[in-house]
Amino acid sequence: MFTSVSMRSANAYKNVGMETSVAGASPHQLVSLLFAALQQSLLSAKGAIQSGDIPTKGRAISQAVRILEEGLKASLDIDRGGNLAANLRSLYDFCIFKITEANLRNDASMVEEVIRVIHPVADGWDLIRSEVAVQAYQA
């Protein structure tokens, strides 16, 4: 019911750190932060399923769905992004479907499947960081 002072302080520090990161982030960095938060939510959901912690599972899955739907998917520009944006939209829809199904079936392997699918996309996004920095510097 109550958390310790040190736990509340740590959470407050974490929230301030995240808000600072978001406030000063470029669009590319914001997507990187979304991928990092998504991966953390998925790991949390998987662990909660495995330990039988239903409230934590629900929060983690809800957060993952929101990141996919309202963050990553909503930021796609289908007109300018062409096939790549359309393919990412399909991938995000697949992930949303899978983690929703994982929630209903209480199946950690379905969450693990989404983790395996998202991981290379997040890594690829991070790999283009230097290219984005060069373009921003030239502009």
Buried (B, 14 or more C-beta within 10 A) or exposed (E): EEEEEEEEEEEEEEEEEEEEBEEEEEEBBBBBBBBBBBBBBBBBBBBBBEEEBEEBBEBBBBBBBBBBBEBBBEBBEEEEBEEEBEEBBEBBEBBBEBBBEBBEEEBBEBBBBBBEBBEEBBEEBBEEEEEBEEEEEEE
